[in-house]
Amino acid sequence: MTEGRELAAVLDGQFNDQIASQVVQVATDAPAGDAVSEAIMRIVEIADHDPGEARKALWALRGDAGALEGLEHRLGLSPCRATLALGGAIQLASTELASAKPNLRGRVPELMRWLEGSW
């Protein structure tokens, strides 16, 4: 969810900006070559614990232009390809997390292909 321009996720019916912010922070703090894989693995860890909350956090991330812009810069792709890659990865992860038996960990190679621009 977004409130104003701030990023927020919902956890047990309460706003919790930490879930979505963790993914952005991990990507920001990781060495340039590891930012993508570190962020994906943090999303997977959250999804292993609670797929529904991970999906909500990803959808919240879509509404945070500042966070998306920062992540796009970390991808090392052209602006257009970075936008498409990040949007594709978020859509893929969100769709998997909405399935009856979500297995985001099994989709990591495909997520990496999107975010590394190998498409």
ChimeraX attribute file (.defattr): number of C-alpha atoms within 10 A of each C-alpha:
attribute: neighborCount
match mode: 1-to-1
recipient: residues
	/A:1	21
	/A:2	17
	/A:3	12
	/A:4	8
	/A:5	10
	/A:6	15
	/A:7	24
	/A:8	25
	/A:9	26
	/A:10	20
	/A:11	17
	/A:12	8
	/A:13	7
	/A:14	9
	/A:15	15
	/A:16	16
	/A:17	18
	/A:18	16
	/A:19	23
	/A:20	27
	/A:21	18
	/A:22	16
	/A:23	24
	/A:24	19
	/A:25	16
	/A:26	20
	/A:27	23
	/A:28	20
	/A:29	12
	/A:30	15
	/A:31	12
	/A:32	12
	/A:33	11
	/A:34	14
	/A:35	20
	/A:36	22
	/A:37	19
	/A:38	19
	/A:39	21
	/A:40	22
	/A:41	16
	/A:42	19
	/A:43	24
	/A:44	21
	/A:45	15
	/A:46	20
	/A:47	21
	/A:48	16
	/A:49	10
	/A:50	13
	/A:51	24
	/A:52	18
	/A:53	19
	/A:54	27
	/A:55	24
	/A:56	20
	/A:57	29
	/A:58	23
	/A:59	20
	/A:60	22
	/A:61	24
	/A:62	18
	/A:63	17
	/A:64	18
	/A:65	13
	/A:66	13
	/A:67	19
	/A:68	18
	/A:69	14
	/A:70	13
	/A:71	22
	/A:72	22
	/A:73	14
	/A:74	19
	/A:75	22
	/A:76	15
	/A:77	15
	/A:78	12
	/A:79	13
	/A:80	9
	/A:81	18
	/A:82	23
	/A:83	18
	/A:84	16
	/A:85	24
	/A:86	22
	/A:87	17
	/A:88	15
	/A:89	20
	/A:90	20
	/A:91	17
	/A:92	16
	/A:93	28
	/A:94	21
	/A:95	13
	/A:96	19
	/A:97	23
	/A:98	13
	/A:99	10
	/A:100	7
	/A:101	9
	/A:102	18
	/A:103	16
	/A:104	23
	/A:105	17
	/A:106	11
	/A:107	14
	/A:108	17
	/A:109	12
	/A:110	15
	/A:111	23
	/A:112	16
	/A:113	13
	/A:114	21
	/A:115	27
	/A:116	18
	/A:117	16
	/A:118	9
	/A:119	9
